[in-house]
């Protein structure tokens, strides 16, 4: 895999995005990693074994060149628990490497973690959020895990006490349309009002129909936000904006996934990911050259904003102001 920008991708940005992406970008969902990571899982060594703040800033500039960027850095959710301490140490170090002081970091948590230790670590490290992931659940397959199986309530209580965000990549086949997911999200948000829950990947609405169906059940939650990370379906973003308001939506690149050449598509009651090696790119009138998913993702946000007639100020909210308010970036 190569992450270098190709000529047709540079042309894509100039044609589709140069006049749309604002001057300031807060990336609410991106990953950094130390040398100690599982390359077999994450396939992220194309730029070297470790990627930190400086590397990220140079590489994310391929997606939106010349923009002023800050970020919420998330650890890679390693399936191997032995790698978690190195992940949390690296995120802490690299978050505080931002000379502007505007970037933020999250601490990776697992079911069974001691809440008192998590509280102590987050305070000591001066981090702003928690990150959980389904691959820590005992449920098999973990893709069908209840939220409680990888984000237990005692850790939500810590986030409430400290005023932290929690970035949640929910699972289950129907995502935010699943009744159990809806019930847990409502219960956590209502019981812990000082915790701020972020539903990643536009509520994991890779099948946008799930957002249209499920989001109305989450109206009125004042501590619920969404990041757009790697979701390329405009309707997934539209459903959030129409149901919960554009003030609740934040841009997220999902770096390093953002630099893969892949396209997620709504299909029936599910979704597909078409990779650059999937044999579909030359079916009809000549070969289509895929672009980085981060570029397709930006175009999907553009189409959502255009469809709803959002103003320049509202677009700037999605790309900077909403995250700046949530993460207390002054």
N, C-alpha and C positions, 0 to 999 in steps of 0.2 A: 504494500500500500504506500502511495506517495501523497504527501499533504501539500505539495507545491501547487500554486494556482496555475491553471492552464489557460491558454489564450481565450478559449471560448467562455471560460468562467469569468475572466476579466471583462469580456464584452457583455456577458449577462449582467454583471453588476452595473456597468455604465448604462445599459439599456433599461434595466428593470428597477434598479434600486438607488442609484446615485442621488436622484432628486427626492427620494423618499426618506432615507435613514437620517435622523436628526444628527446634529453636531455632537451631542452628548449621548452616550449609551451606557446604561447600567445593566450589566449581564447578571441576572438574578439566579442563574443556574449554570455552573461550569465546574470542571474538575481539574485538579492538579494532582500529581502523583510523585512519590519519591522513587528511588531506585528499587526499594523493596515493594514490588507489586507483582501480581500474577499475570504475566504477559500472555499466557495461554487463554486467559479469560478476556482480557481487555484489548489486546492487539494494539498497543499504543506506544511501541518503541521506535516508530519511524523517525521520531525526532530526538532520540536518545533515551537513556534509561529513566531519567528524572526530568520532570517538567515543573518549573516553578513560576513565580510571578513574572519575571522578565521574559521568559519563554512564552508564556501565555499572551502577554501584551503584544509581542511581535507576531504571533501566529493568528490571534483573533483579528488582527488588522487585515488579514486576507479577506475576511467577511465584510468588514465595514471600514475601509481604509481611511486613515486620517481623522477618525473620530476620537473624542476624548472618552476614555473607557475606564470604568470602575466595575467591581464584580463582587458577588457572593461566591466564595470558593467552597466547594463541597469535596469531601474525601471520596475516593473510589470505594464503592461498597464491596469490598473484597469478601468472597465466600470463605476464605481462610482467616479465622479469627487471629491467628498469630501475626498477621500483617496490619491489624487495626492500630496498634500503638504507633507504628511508623507513619501511617496515614495521618493520624491526628496530630502528631508532632510536626509533620511537613506542612499541613494546612495552617497550623498556628504560626510557624516560622514565615511562611510565604505571605500570609495575610498581612502580617506586620512589616513585610518588606515593601509595601506600597508607600512611597515617600509622601503621597498626598494624604494618607490616613483615611481614605474614603472606601477602601475595600473591606469586606467582611468575611468571616469564616464560620463554618459549622463543624460541630463535633459529632463523629459517628457513634451511634448507640445501637446496642443489641438487646433483645429480650434477656432478662436475667442480670443486666448491668445494675450495680448498686446505685440507687438514686442519689445517695449522699456523695458517692465518689464522682458521679457525673456532675452534680452541682458544684463540687469543689474544683473539678478540672475546668469546667467552662468559665468559672469566675477567675481562676488563676491564669487561664490562657487569654482572657478578654475576648471571647468569641460571642457571636450574636445568635447562633442557631444550633439546632440538632438536625442530623441526617440519619434516617433509618432506611432499611431496604428489605424487600421480601425474601431475599436469599438467606436471611438469618432466621426465618421461621422454621419451626419443626414440621409444619404441614408439608406433605408431598403430594403433588408437585407444589412448590412454593408459589407458582403463578396463580394458585387458587386460594391463597392464604387470606384469612380475615386480617383486617388492619391490626387488631389487638395482638395477633400472633407475632408481629415484628415491631409494633409500636405499643408497648404495654402502657396502661394508664398511669403507673407510678412515674414513668418518664415524662408523660404529658404534664403531670403535676409539677415536675421540676421546671419545665418550660413556662408554666403559668407563674410560678414563684419568681422566676428570673426575668420574665418578659421576653422569652426567646421565640424565634420562629422555628417551625418544624417543616422541613421539606419532605413531602410524602409522595412517593410514586406508588399509588394504590395499584392493586392487581385485581384478580377475578376477571372472568371472560367479558363481563359487560361493564366493567369499570364503574363510572359514577352513576350508571343506571342500575347497579346491583343494590337491592334493598339493604343488605347487610352493610355495605360501604356507606350508603346514605345514612343509616341509623347511627353508625359509629362516628362519622364526621359531625353530624348534628350533636350527638351527645358530648363528644370531646370539646367542640367549640362552645356549647352552652354551659358546660360544667366548668370549663377553664377559660374564662373570658380574657385573661391576660396573656394567654398563649396565642400566637399568631400562626395559623396553619396555612401552608402553601401547597396547593395541589399541582404537582409537576406535570409537564407535558400537556398544558391546557386540560387539566383534570384527566390525564391519560386518555384524552378523547381522540385517539388515533382512528377510532370509528366515531365520526362526528355525530351520528345518530344517537349515541349513548349520552352525549352532552345535551342534545336537544330534549331527550327524555328525562334525564336525571337531574339536571341543574335546577329546575323549578322547585325541587324538594329541598334545596339548600339556600333558598332566598332568605334574606334577613339576618344572616350571620355576620356580625360586624368584625369578626377576627378571622375571616376566610379570604385568602388570596389565591392567585393562580400565576404560574409562570408558563411561558409559551414553548419551552425548550423542545426543539426538534419536531414539533407537530406542524405538518405541512398542509393541513386541511383548513382553509379559511373558515368553514362553517363551525369548526371546533372553537375558534376564537370568537366568532360572531355570537355563538350561543352564550358564551361567558359575558360578553359586553351587553347583550340584550337582556340577560337575566340578572346579572349581578352588578353591572356598570363597568365602564372602561377603567374606573379608578382602582379596580381590583386586579387588573391584568398587568403583568410585567414581562418584558422581554427577557428571554434566557437562551443562550446559544446551545447549551449542552456540549460545550467543548469537552473532549476531543471528538465525540460522536459527530459534531457539527462538520467536521472536515472529511467524513466518509462520503463516498458517492453512492447514495442510497435514497430511495423515495418511499416514504410510508403512505399508503393509500387506504381510504375507507373502502370496504368491500362487503356487501350484504350486511350481516350483523357482526362484522369483525373488521379486520384490517390485514393488509399485506405489506411487507417491506421488500421492495425491489432493489437489489444490489447491482452494482455495475457489472457483475459477472452473471446476473440472472438473464437468461436468453430471451429477453423481450424487447430489446432496444433497437432491433432492426426489422420488426415485423411488417411494417407498412411502407411508407414512402421514404425509403432511405433510412440510414442509421440516425438515431437520436443520441447525442452525446450527453450523458448525465452530468450534472453539476453537483458540487458539494451540497449535502442536505441543509447546511446552514444557510445557503443562498436560496434554496427552494423555500425554506422556512421563513426567511425574511419576506419573500414575495407573498407568501400566504398571509402574513400580517398586513402587508400593503393592500392586498385584495379585500381583507376583512374591513380595514379602515375605510377603503374606498366605498365598499358596499353600504356601510352605515353612515357615510358622509361625515366622518370624524374631522374635526378641525386640526390645524397644525398644533395647537396647544394640547389637544387631547392625544395626538400621536406622541408628542414630547412627554406626556404623562406616562404612556406605556413604556417608552424607552428610557426614561430617567426619573421623573418626579415621583411616580408611585413607589418605586423601590427606594428612592432617597428618603421618603417619608417613613416607609416601613422599617428600614434599617438605620434610621437616624443619621443620615449622611448630611452634614451641614455644609 
